[in-house]
């Protein structure tokens, strides 16, 4: 009896030890990545994933052969794991990758994310998450599906991972500046460099320079200004009642995107936030991604890459330089992505606020395009899909 028991205990103990060892070996393995979008931004972020040390980039996809080959050569990806054409990313999803990094033109983000989640992959997606409201709703659903499938879904906003933004916004939410009275938000920058003479048919030229295309990018208010509007949304904690404004195109030559927007977001309790945006060279040096929100007992002032300040009641003061937030924020998010995967944290908290902020950009864009007041209730129920009318592309 004792011999039998001892043998049984030995077997159970050995099995447990073997299982524990297997788990340790599994957790030590690197997360395998497939990257969608092999352009300049895709190569830049792939370098950061590689430097993290916990990832192996084993597959890549881009519509263009030259881009996927340049990426593949740089990251030593075999030719058979480089995929092209409109639907080539699906071959990558069928392969042995743990996670997908999405750096394609924003128009494609909802489709790429939904298919990646359906294939059982973890998803890391760049902002903006979509160019229209149905696309935003698709991202929200993909986030829910990822949680249900026990997969991580992370949206890459740099500001929300920064400790000074976090501390300052937290104190505002705790009442440090009193009741909010009004605000100002802006995204002022110079002209985006263009590449003239791109090869291919019209649709391929638009794909190569998608950031100049209204539908593929969502226009500058969605593709770029979402950084500012997300901070505004983060501080305000709720969507506005309505927005009105205008904008236009007076400097830009390439593509069809606008080069400036002027909007007023009206919140409950007679609180308004004025938003302005420009993307052209005007000889001025006051460029910046800035949000100033004023309260009855203080204010918060945030500058992307600059100082974040919170002046509160009882002389409370918080200040911190955000420095190289453009890269540091991504580095933080890449580390968080790995931590959530290995810890089995599938709460996916970045999805809902990112979707809401994205819809706020579409709300402002619609008001400016159509020169009318647009309510939150109207835009949140919008079913209009943008159509890029891409013809003559390879499947």
BELTA-V798198 format. One record per pair of residues at least 4 apart in sequence whose ideal C-beta (glycine too) atoms are under 6 Angstrom apart, sorted by the first residue. I is the first residue (numbers start at 1). GAP is how many residues later the second one is. D is the distance in Angstrom with one decimal. If there is no record, write none. Layout:
BEGIN
I_GAP_D + I_GAP_D
END
This chain:
BEGIN
9_4_5.9 + 27_315_6.0 + 30_24_5.7 + 30_25_5.7 + 30_26_4.6 + 31_24_5.2 + 31_67_4.8 + 31_68_5.6 + 32_24_5.1 + 32_26_4.9 + 32_65_4.9 + 32_66_4.8 + 33_22_5.2 + 33_24_4.9 + 33_66_5.4 + 33_68_5.8 + 34_25_4.0 + 34_58_4.5 + 34_63_4.0 + 34_66_5.2 + 35_7_5.8 + 35_11_5.7 + 35_25_4.9 + 35_66_4.7 + 36_25_5.0 + 36_53_5.3 + 36_66_4.9 + 36_68_5.0 + 36_76_5.4 + 37_5_4.3 + 37_66_3.4 + 37_67_4.0 + 38_4_4.7 + 38_22_5.5 + 38_24_3.9 + 38_29_4.4 + 38_30_5.2 + 38_33_3.7 + 39_28_5.9 + 41_62_5.2 + 42_61_4.1 + 43_28_6.0 + 46_11_5.7 + 48_282_5.7 + 48_283_5.9 + 48_286_5.8 + 49_6_4.6 + 49_285_5.8 + 52_282_5.2 + 54_284_4.7 + 57_18_4.9 + 59_22_4.3 + 59_33_4.7 + 59_36_5.7 + 59_38_5.6 + 60_8_5.7 + 60_11_5.0 + 60_12_5.9 + 60_17_5.5 + 60_22_5.7 + 61_22_4.4 + 61_27_5.4 + 61_28_4.2 + 61_31_5.1 + 62_5_4.3 + 62_6_4.4 + 63_144_5.9 + 65_4_6.0 + 65_19_5.2 + 68_4_6.0 + 68_14_4.6 + 68_16_5.5 + 72_5_4.1 + 72_10_4.4 + 77_4_5.2 + 77_5_5.9 + 83_5_3.6 + 83_8_4.9 + 83_9_5.2 + 84_4_4.8 + 85_309_4.7 + 85_310_5.5 + 86_307_5.6 + 86_309_5.5 + 87_308_5.5 + 93_26_4.1 + 99_22_5.7 + 99_23_3.8 + 100_16_4.2 + 100_21_4.7 + 100_23_5.5 + 101_23_4.7 + 102_7_5.8 + 102_10_5.0 + 102_23_4.3 + 103_23_5.3 + 104_4_4.4 + 104_8_5.8 + 105_105_3.9 + 105_111_4.5 + 106_22_5.0 + 106_25_5.3 + 106_111_5.8 + 106_112_5.4 + 107_24_5.1 + 107_109_4.7 + 107_281_5.9 + 108_4_5.3 + 109_4_5.8 + 109_16_5.8 + 109_20_5.5 + 109_21_5.8 + 110_20_5.1 + 110_25_4.1 + 110_28_3.9 + 110_29_5.5 + 113_10_5.4 + 113_12_5.5 + 113_29_4.7 + 114_24_5.8 + 114_28_5.0 + 116_5_4.5 + 116_7_5.0 + 117_25_4.8 + 117_28_5.0 + 117_29_5.0 + 122_29_5.1 + 122_30_4.4 + 122_219_5.6 + 123_30_4.7 + 124_30_5.2 + 124_213_5.4 + 125_30_5.7 + 126_30_5.3 + 127_30_5.7 + 127_99_5.6 + 128_90_5.7 + 128_94_5.0 + 128_95_5.9 + 128_98_4.8 + 128_230_5.1 + 129_10_4.3 + 129_225_5.6 + 129_229_5.2 + 130_5_2.8 + 130_6_4.6 + 130_9_5.7 + 130_228_5.9 + 131_4_5.9 + 131_87_3.6 + 131_255_5.4 + 132_253_5.5 + 132_254_4.7 + 133_226_6.0 + 133_229_5.9 + 133_249_4.2 + 134_251_5.2 + 136_219_4.9 + 136_222_5.1 + 136_223_5.2 + 139_216_5.7 + 140_215_4.8 + 143_10_4.8 + 143_205_5.1 + 143_208_3.3 + 146_5_4.2 + 146_7_3.9 + 146_202_5.9 + 147_199_4.9 + 147_201_5.4 + 150_196_5.1 + 152_188_4.6 + 152_189_5.1 + 153_195_4.6 + 153_198_5.9 + 154_183_5.1 + 154_196_5.4 + 155_195_4.3 + 155_199_3.9 + 156_177_5.1 + 157_73_5.9 + 158_167_5.2 + 158_171_2.4 + 159_6_5.0 + 159_72_5.6 + 161_168_5.0 + 161_171_4.0 + 161_172_5.5 + 162_160_5.6 + 162_163_5.7 + 162_167_6.0 + 164_144_4.2 + 164_156_3.2 + 164_158_6.0 + 165_4_6.0 + 165_143_5.7 + 167_151_5.7 + 168_132_5.5 + 168_140_5.2 + 168_142_4.0 + 168_150_5.1 + 169_65_5.8 + 169_66_5.7 + 171_5_4.0 + 171_139_5.5 + 172_4_5.9 + 172_5_5.5 + 172_63_5.9 + 172_128_5.2 + 176_136_3.5 + 176_140_5.7 + 177_118_3.2 + 177_120_5.6 + 177_121_3.6 + 177_122_5.8 + 177_135_5.5 + 178_117_4.3 + 178_118_3.6 + 178_119_3.3 + 179_117_4.8 + 180_91_5.5 + 180_113_6.0 + 180_115_5.1 + 181_113_5.3 + 182_90_5.6 + 182_112_5.7 + 183_90_3.8 + 183_110_4.2 + 184_90_5.2 + 184_108_4.8 + 185_43_5.1 + 185_47_4.8 + 185_88_5.8 + 185_90_4.6 + 185_106_4.6 + 186_90_4.8 + 186_104_5.4 + 187_38_4.4 + 187_41_4.4 + 187_90_4.7 + 187_102_5.3 + 188_90_5.1 + 188_99_5.2 + 189_90_5.6 + 189_98_5.2 + 190_91_4.8 + 191_89_4.9 + 191_90_4.9 + 194_60_4.7 + 198_7_4.7 + 198_10_4.5 + 200_4_3.0 + 200_5_5.5 + 201_191_4.8 + 203_187_4.4 + 203_188_5.8 + 203_189_5.4 + 203_190_5.3 + 206_7_5.1 + 210_6_3.9 + 210_7_5.7 + 211_6_5.1 + 212_42_4.9 + 212_43_2.7 + 212_45_5.6 + 213_4_5.6 + 213_42_5.4 + 214_5_5.0 + 214_42_5.0 + 214_43_5.5 + 215_171_4.6 + 215_173_4.3 + 216_172_5.7 + 217_6_4.1 + 218_4_3.0 + 218_5_5.1 + 219_38_5.0 + 219_39_5.9 + 219_146_5.8 + 220_4_5.0 + 220_37_5.6 + 220_59_5.0 + 221_4_4.5 + 221_40_5.2 + 221_140_5.1 + 221_143_5.8 + 221_144_4.9 + 222_4_5.8 + 222_139_4.2 + 225_4_5.9 + 225_52_4.8 + 226_4_5.7 + 226_135_5.0 + 227_62_5.3 + 228_61_5.3 + 229_128_5.6 + 229_131_5.2 + 229_132_5.4 + 230_127_3.9 + 231_60_4.5 + 231_71_5.8 + 232_41_5.9 + 232_59_5.4 + 233_124_4.5 + 233_127_5.7 + 235_58_5.2 + 239_137_4.6 + 240_25_4.2 + 240_26_5.6 + 240_27_4.9 + 241_25_5.2 + 242_24_5.3 + 242_131_5.3 + 242_133_4.4 + 243_20_5.6 + 243_22_4.9 + 243_120_5.4 + 243_121_5.2 + 243_124_4.8 + 243_131_5.7 + 244_20_5.7 + 244_123_5.4 + 244_129_4.6 + 245_17_5.3 + 245_18_3.3 + 245_19_6.0 + 245_122_5.3 + 245_123_5.0 + 246_16_5.8 + 246_122_5.3 + 247_11_5.1 + 247_13_5.4 + 247_14_3.7 + 247_121_4.2 + 248_10_5.9 + 249_9_4.8 + 249_10_5.4 + 251_8_5.0 + 251_29_3.9 + 252_7_4.3 + 259_20_5.2 + 259_21_4.7 + 260_18_4.5 + 261_16_4.4 + 261_107_5.4 + 262_14_5.2 + 263_12_4.5 + 263_101_4.6 + 264_8_5.7 + 264_10_5.6 + 265_8_4.7 + 266_6_5.3 + 267_4_4.1 + 288_15_5.5 + 289_15_3.6 + 290_13_5.0 + 291_11_4.9 + 292_9_4.8 + 293_7_5.1 + 294_5_4.6 + 297_16_4.0 + 298_13_4.5 + 298_14_4.3 + 298_15_6.0 + 299_12_5.6 + 300_10_4.8 + 301_8_4.7 + 302_6_4.8 + 303_4_5.8 + 304_21_5.9 + 305_17_5.8 + 305_20_5.4 + 307_14_5.8 + 308_12_5.4 + 308_14_5.9 + 309_10_5.0 + 310_8_4.1 + 312_4_3.6 + 324_4_5.1 + 325_4_4.9 + 339_4_5.8 + 340_5_4.3 + 350_4_5.6 + 363_11_5.5 + 363_16_4.3 + 366_4_5.9 + 366_8_5.0 + 367_7_4.3 + 374_4_5.9 + 374_5_5.7 + 376_4_5.8
END
